[in-house]
Amino acid sequence: MKKALIAMLFGSALVLAACGGGDDNAGEDTGNNDAGTEQQAEENGDTGNADGGTVDTAAAEKIAQNNCATCHGGDLSGQGNAADLTTIGSRLSKEEIVDVIQNGKGGMPPVNISEEDANTVASWLATKK
């Protein structure tokens, strides 16, 4: 019970922290319109994946906190019988992770999220090696 409460509080704090604050540079023209997409991706918290694309890390973390943290823990290291997802990318490809999310596997039931959200989370988890 205590662990569930702590996980819920931690998840709530992360969600609230992600929602707070404004963009101090909103509306400002920095004059650097030639900035590369890789630099922009890094500034937005996006990381590269094995497919050569980028992963929206912030969106993936939010989806994971809302849908995965209850069983896998706030840090995704696994709780009880739930798998540790911190290195799942070294064992499964993005496509395999999407399949597990959508169809379940072993004791994990299918997760009721959109295909887009499943792909976002799977791309992010695939980078965890």
C-alpha positions as CSV (number, residue, x, y, z in Angstrom):
1,M,0.0,0.0,0.0
2,K,2.8,2.4,0.9
3,K,4.7,1.6,-2.3
4,A,1.6,2.3,-4.4
5,L,1.0,5.6,-2.6
6,I,4.6,6.7,-3.1
7,A,4.5,5.7,-6.7
8,M,1.3,7.6,-7.2
9,L,2.7,10.7,-5.5
10,F,5.9,10.5,-7.5
11,G,4.0,10.1,-10.7
12,S,1.7,13.0,-9.8
13,A,4.7,15.2,-9.0
14,L,6.3,14.4,-12.4
15,V,3.1,15.2,-14.3
16,L,2.7,18.5,-12.4
17,A,6.3,19.4,-13.0
18,A,6.0,18.7,-16.7
19,C,2.8,20.8,-16.9
20,G,4.2,23.8,-15.1
21,G,6.2,26.7,-16.3
22,G,6.1,28.8,-19.4
23,D,8.3,29.2,-22.3
24,D,10.4,32.3,-21.4
25,N,11.5,32.6,-25.1
26,A,8.0,32.4,-26.5
27,G,7.6,34.9,-29.4
28,E,11.3,35.8,-29.4
29,D,13.1,35.6,-32.7
30,T,16.6,34.3,-31.9
31,G,17.8,35.0,-35.4
32,N,19.1,31.4,-35.7
33,N,16.6,29.9,-38.2
34,D,19.3,27.6,-39.6
35,A,19.6,25.6,-36.4
36,G,19.8,21.9,-37.2
37,T,17.0,19.6,-36.3
38,E,19.3,17.5,-34.2
39,Q,20.1,20.5,-32.0
40,Q,16.4,21.3,-31.8
41,A,15.6,17.7,-30.9
42,E,18.2,17.7,-28.1
43,E,16.8,21.0,-26.7
44,N,13.3,19.5,-26.7
45,G,14.4,16.4,-24.9
46,D,14.3,14.2,-28.0
47,T,16.8,11.5,-28.6
48,G,17.8,9.5,-31.6
49,N,16.7,5.9,-32.1
50,A,18.1,2.9,-34.0
51,D,15.8,3.8,-37.0
52,G,17.6,7.1,-37.5
53,G,14.6,9.1,-36.3
54,T,14.1,11.0,-33.1
55,V,12.1,10.0,-30.0
56,D,10.0,12.5,-28.1
57,T,11.4,11.6,-24.7
58,A,9.1,14.0,-22.8
59,A,5.9,12.6,-24.4
60,A,7.1,9.0,-24.0
61,E,7.9,9.5,-20.3
62,K,4.5,11.1,-19.7
63,I,2.7,8.2,-21.5
64,A,4.8,5.7,-19.5
65,Q,4.1,7.4,-16.2
66,N,0.3,7.3,-17.0
67,N,0.2,3.7,-18.3
68,C,3.2,1.7,-17.2
69,A,4.4,3.1,-13.8
70,T,1.6,1.5,-11.8
71,C,3.1,-2.0,-12.5
72,H,6.7,-1.3,-13.6
73,G,7.4,1.5,-11.1
74,G,8.1,5.2,-11.5
75,D,11.6,4.5,-12.6
76,L,10.5,1.4,-14.7
77,S,12.8,-0.9,-12.8
78,G,9.9,-3.3,-12.1
79,Q,7.9,-4.0,-9.1
80,G,6.7,-7.4,-7.9
81,N,6.2,-9.6,-11.0
82,A,6.5,-6.7,-13.5
83,A,9.5,-6.7,-15.8
84,D,12.4,-4.3,-15.4
85,L,12.2,-2.0,-18.5
86,T,15.4,0.0,-17.8
87,T,17.3,-2.1,-20.3
88,I,14.4,-3.5,-22.4
89,G,15.9,-2.1,-25.7
90,S,18.9,-4.5,-25.4
91,R,16.4,-7.5,-25.4
92,L,13.6,-6.4,-27.7
93,S,13.3,-4.3,-30.9
94,K,10.8,-1.4,-31.2
95,E,8.4,-3.6,-33.1
96,E,8.6,-6.3,-30.5
97,I,7.9,-3.7,-27.7
98,V,4.9,-2.4,-29.7
99,D,3.6,-6.0,-30.0
100,V,3.9,-6.5,-26.2
101,I,2.2,-3.2,-25.5
102,Q,-0.7,-3.9,-27.8
103,N,-1.1,-7.7,-27.3
104,G,0.4,-8.3,-23.8
105,K,2.8,-11.1,-22.9
106,G,3.0,-13.5,-20.0
107,G,1.4,-11.8,-17.0
108,M,1.2,-8.4,-18.8
109,P,-2.2,-7.6,-20.2
110,P,-2.6,-5.5,-23.4
111,V,-2.4,-1.8,-22.7
112,N,-5.3,0.3,-24.0
113,I,-3.5,3.2,-25.6
114,S,-3.5,4.5,-29.2
115,E,-1.2,3.1,-31.8
116,E,0.7,6.4,-31.9
117,D,1.3,6.4,-28.1
118,A,2.4,2.7,-28.3
119,N,4.9,3.6,-31.0
120,T,6.1,6.7,-29.1
121,V,6.7,4.6,-25.9
122,A,8.2,1.7,-27.8
123,S,10.7,4.0,-29.7
124,W,11.8,5.4,-26.3
125,L,12.0,2.1,-24.6
126,A,14.0,0.7,-27.5
127,T,16.8,3.2,-26.8
128,K,17.1,1.9,-23.2
129,K,20.0,-0.6,-23.5
